[in-house]
Amino acid sequence: MAQVNPIIAQLDKRLKTLQGQRSNWENHWQQLADFMLPRKADITKRRTQGDKRTELIYDGTAIHAVELLASSLHGMLTSPSTPWFSMRYRNPGLQRDDAANEWLEVCTDQMYQHFNRSNFQQEIHELYYDLVVFGTGAFYVEMNPDGLRFACRHIAEICISEDPSGRVDTIYRKFKMSARAIQMQFADIKLPQKIEKDVEKDPYAEHDVIHAVFPRSETKGSFAKDKPVASIYYLSDGLAMLSESGFDEFPFMVPRFVKDSVSQYGRSPAMTALPDVKMLNKMSEVTIRASQKQLDPPLMVPDDGFISPVRTSPGALNFYRSGTRDRLEPLNIGANNPLGLNMEEQRRNAIRQAFYVDQLLLGQGANMTATEVLQRNEEKMRLLGPVLGRLQAELLQPLISRSFALLLRNGLLPPAPEELQGQEVDIEYVSPLAKAQKLTDLQAMLRGFEILLQVAEVAPVTDYLDGDKMVQYLVETAGLPARVIRGAGEVEEIRRQQAEAQAAAQQQQAQMQEAEVANKVAPFIKAQAQTAPQQ
């Protein structure tokens, strides 16, 4: 038996500890998937591909609510049709530098192009499903010869751990790979003997592979070098190492929908709605059975009055003995269908509220004013605002930072000017949800201006307003691109030229006035000079 690498043995021991910490969540996730995301319902159950997974579902309200909320988050946070992020410098001086801002804009535009050419949109949409149902998602970002590649990892594959700040910095992923895929991905190493045999005889046989990603400082050993984040692949069966490398940044984004202070995994709207979902499906099952009994009721048949068999098909003939009064009669079960339907509708409404369906599909009547529409949109943004805060910190910020760094290191973005080397960049979100929140601030500001204009008749309002800062705030809030806004240096130069032109015009006007006065005074002086000798 081959000797086990002590580093791999150490990593596998840590994996088992993380799996034990996750075990209580697995049954919960399985139930959530069974009722609300059946295509991913293989967490504790081992299913074959293509099998039926909807045997527990009698009502699709929860499934449709999950689809609606996931699609809404996609459209409001990372819409494929509108910009959803921009970048700016942390240094306030560079924020007013037009050339520096234009370089950032070029980088931002090229990042959008790389996102659109990659598989970003389909993978990020899958992540929103995981967030809505399981409360935790795992999103992987890497670079391959074709550019950026993204992958949403199944919740059943991952185990996570947090650092003292509550940020996920360790992830173990256990997944299956065929022998052929292992040979292709790890072609530069000598594979274990078992894998080599399968490559020759059964290349599609699957093996369990572990991918461990964690800070290198936590483990001492031969791989404690190079990159700050370690990346180790090894086989679960035999604990043989497949690959040893690293990352410059943590390659996984692990957002949680909501999270308490004592748990590492998040909670979701689906967890809130699960009791109502299970109850609704059970009620629907009972209602269906009651309806079947009413539409096709059991028959009361005399034991000796009819000649068997009793036929219930349309147009059938049933013979009974002459001279008897026995008849076929339906069994009255006394069902109260309206009561059952009303109770089901109550559960459906509760499920819709848990998934914000009423707010997301808020009706807009034909006679609604623009103000009413804005007020309803503001209400929607207030409800989903807290979700945006956590997703910005745990998903969007590391996602954009990681993608920007990968593209810059691989020469797929224009090189930064020398004076911008080492400058820190902040991410600014301009998604529909972020814009709606900023629009609320902008409307409040405009309403304030209206009030100030009314007060201006009796008070010196303009003395309190800083015009330059007001314009900068409007530009930032409205998200105007740098290419259409002049930099602070250009504005100062224009103002200097205008001041010089105004001063020259005033000087010319003064000279003209002096000349005009001189022309008017000249005859008077001449007349005085002529009369002086006579006196």
Salt bridges, closest charged atoms under 4 A:
ASP12 OD2 - LYS16 NZ 2.55
GLU26 OE2 - ARG22 NH2 2.57
ASP34 OD2 - LYS45 NZ 3.13
ASP34 OD1 - ARG47 NH2 3.45
ASP42 OD2 - ARG53 NH1 3.77
ASP42 OD1 - HIS154 NE2 3.17
ASP51 OD2 - ARG47 NH1 3.84
ASP51 OD1 - ARG53 NE 3.11
GLU55 OE2 - ARG47 NH2 3.77
ASP59 OD2 - ARG348 NH2 2.75
GLU67 OE1 - HIS64 ND1 3.83
GLU105 OE1 - ARG483 NH2 3.61
ASP109 OD2 - ARG483 NH2 2.79
GLU126 OE2 - ARG39 NH1 2.62
GLU126 OE2 - LYS40 NZ 2.98
ASP130 OD1 - LYS40 NZ 2.65
GLU157 OE1 - ARG173 NE 2.69
GLU162 OE2 - ARG256 NH1 2.90
GLU162 OE2 - LYS259 NZ 3.46
ASP163 OD2 - ARG167 NE 3.44
GLU196 OE2 - LYS190 NZ 3.67
ASP198 OD2 - HIS207 NE2 2.65
ASP208 OD1 - LYS176 NZ 2.94
GLU218 OE1 - ARG14 NH1 3.94
ASP237 OD2 - LYS194 NZ 2.74
ASP248 OD2 - LYS227 NZ 2.98
ASP248 OD2 - ARG409 NE 3.57
GLU249 OE1 - ARG402 NH1 2.77
GLU249 OE2 - ARG409 NH1 2.60
ASP260 OD2 - ARG267 NE 3.94
ASP276 OD1 - ARG347 NH1 2.78
GLU285 OE1 - LYS282 NZ 3.59
GLU285 OE2 - ARG289 NH2 2.69
GLU344 OE1 - ARG348 NH2 3.15
GLU345 OE1 - ARG348 NH1 3.41
GLU345 OE2 - ARG352 NH1 3.36
GLU394 OE2 - ARG256 NH2 3.01
GLU394 OE2 - ARG390 NH1 2.72
GLU424 OE1 - ARG90 NH1 2.62
ASP426 OD1 - ARG90 NE 2.63
GLU428 OE2 - LYS438 NZ 2.50
ASP468 OD1 - ARG495 NH2 2.60
GLU493 OE2 - ARG496 NH2 2.40
GLU500 OE2 - ARG496 NH1 2.44
GLU516 OE2 - LYS520 NZ 3.56
